[in-house]
Amino acid sequence: MALPRRSSPRSSRPIIHRAVDAKGRVVSKKPSAGSPVKKMSSAPSTATPVSFKKGDEVRVRTPVGRLGTTALRLVMWLGAVVVSDSDADDGHLEVIYNGNFPRDDPFRTVRVAVKDVKLPAPRPAPTPANMAAPRPTTAGKNLPRLKMFVLEKEQLRAKSEALFAS
């Protein structure tokens, strides 16, 4: 006997399940049962087109894998750097991903559609409130363990120098 699905008592926000088919279209948008959902406008956004310049840090909508045995795929926004200007009329950019992607050659340029590229959200300026305070003391640290760590580090350095000398 199946139990009815209930929304989480911890959150009043609706849980929205989305699945993407092989062409990148949303195939289902169904809220969990019992949760209120506000109607969203289906009109396309009127965002102004952004021109990307060589060297811009961007986020690229990238399919990274398949979900189970279905036709659904996992899509993530990965960081990249633009290596070609978007002046071309074909609607594509050349980018190099940050990190280890694509796995066969991480430093290869990848051609992506401009519609799958966006500028990252601006980061807030550092203020004294959100900056990390320096930790100049050893308060709260295990001093004998720190001394042992420094001793081991010196021993490893001496061993590596002896290897290079011979």
C-alpha positions in Angstrom: 0.0 0.0 0.0 1.5 3.3 -1.1 1.6 6.2 1.3 0.4 9.6 -0.1 3.3 12.1 -0.8 3.5 15.0 1.5 5.5 18.2 1.3 8.3 18.6 3.8 7.2 20.1 7.2 10.5 21.9 7.4 10.0 24.1 4.3 7.0 26.0 3.0 8.6 26.3 -0.4 7.3 23.9 -3.1 9.5 21.1 -4.3 9.7 21.3 -8.1 11.0 18.3 -10.1 12.5 19.0 -13.5 13.7 16.6 -16.1 15.6 17.4 -19.3 15.4 15.4 -22.4 18.3 14.8 -24.8 17.7 18.1 -26.6 17.8 20.1 -23.4 14.1 20.8 -23.1 12.3 20.5 -19.9 10.0 17.5 -20.2 8.2 17.7 -16.8 7.6 20.4 -14.3 5.4 19.0 -11.6 5.3 20.2 -8.0 5.1 17.7 -5.1 1.5 17.0 -4.0 0.0 19.3 -1.4 2.4 22.3 -2.0 1.2 25.6 -3.4 2.8 26.7 -6.6 2.7 30.1 -8.1 2.0 30.4 -11.8 5.1 31.3 -13.7 5.0 33.3 -16.8 5.8 31.3 -19.9 6.8 34.4 -21.9 10.4 34.4 -22.9 12.7 36.7 -21.0 13.6 40.0 -22.5 17.3 39.9 -21.5 19.7 41.9 -23.6 22.2 39.8 -25.5 25.6 39.9 -23.9 28.8 40.0 -26.0 31.6 38.0 -24.6 35.2 39.1 -25.0 38.4 37.1 -25.1 39.5 36.3 -21.5 36.0 36.7 -19.9 35.2 34.3 -17.0 31.9 32.6 -17.9 29.6 29.8 -16.8 28.8 27.2 -19.5 25.7 25.0 -19.5 27.3 21.6 -20.0 25.8 18.1 -20.2 28.0 15.9 -18.0 26.2 12.6 -18.0 23.0 10.5 -18.2 20.6 9.8 -15.4 20.1 6.1 -15.1 18.9 4.2 -18.2 16.5 7.0 -19.3 16.9 9.6 -21.9 17.4 12.2 -19.2 20.8 13.9 -18.8 22.6 15.7 -16.0 23.4 19.3 -17.0 25.6 21.6 -14.9 26.9 25.1 -15.2 30.7 24.8 -15.3 33.2 27.6 -15.2 35.2 28.5 -18.3 37.3 31.2 -19.9 36.5 32.6 -23.4 39.3 32.2 -25.9 37.5 33.7 -29.0 35.3 36.7 -29.4 31.6 36.3 -30.0 31.7 38.5 -33.1 31.1 35.6 -35.4 27.6 35.2 -36.8 27.4 31.5 -36.2 26.4 32.0 -32.5 29.2 29.9 -30.9 32.2 30.6 -28.7 35.5 28.8 -28.1 36.1 28.3 -24.4 38.5 26.4 -22.1 36.9 24.9 -19.0 38.3 25.5 -15.6 39.2 22.2 -13.9 39.4 18.7 -15.4 36.8 18.9 -18.2 36.7 17.4 -20.9 38.4 14.5 -19.3 40.4 13.3 -22.4 42.1 16.8 -22.8 41.3 19.4 -20.1 43.2 22.2 -22.0 41.4 21.7 -25.3 39.2 24.5 -26.6 35.6 23.6 -26.8 33.0 25.2 -29.1 29.8 26.0 -27.3 26.6 27.9 -28.2 26.3 31.5 -27.0 22.8 30.6 -25.6 24.5 28.1 -23.2 26.9 30.8 -21.8 26.3 33.3 -19.1 28.4 35.7 -17.0 28.8 34.6 -13.4 27.0 36.4 -10.7 28.9 39.3 -9.4 30.7 38.7 -6.1 30.2 41.1 -3.2 33.1 43.5 -2.5 35.1 42.5 0.5 34.2 44.3 3.6 35.5 43.9 7.2 32.3 42.0 8.0 32.8 39.3 5.4 36.6 39.1 5.4 38.3 36.2 7.3 40.2 37.4 10.4 43.8 36.4 10.6 44.7 33.7 13.2 48.1 34.6 14.5 48.0 32.6 17.7 48.1 28.8 18.4 45.1 29.1 20.7 42.9 26.0 20.4 45.6 24.1 18.5 47.5 21.1 19.8 51.0 22.5 20.2 52.8 19.1 20.5 51.1 18.0 17.3 52.2 21.2 15.5 55.8 20.6 16.7 55.7 17.0 15.4 54.3 18.2 12.1 57.1 20.7 11.7 59.7 18.1 12.6 58.3 15.6 10.0 58.3 18.3 7.4 62.0 19.0 8.1 62.9 15.3 7.9 61.1 14.9 4.6 62.9 18.0 3.2 66.3 16.5 4.3 65.5 13.2 2.7 64.5 14.8 -0.6 67.7 16.9 -0.6 69.8 13.8 0.0 68.1 12.1 -2.9 68.7 15.0 -5.3 72.4 15.3 -4.1 73.2 11.7 -5.0 
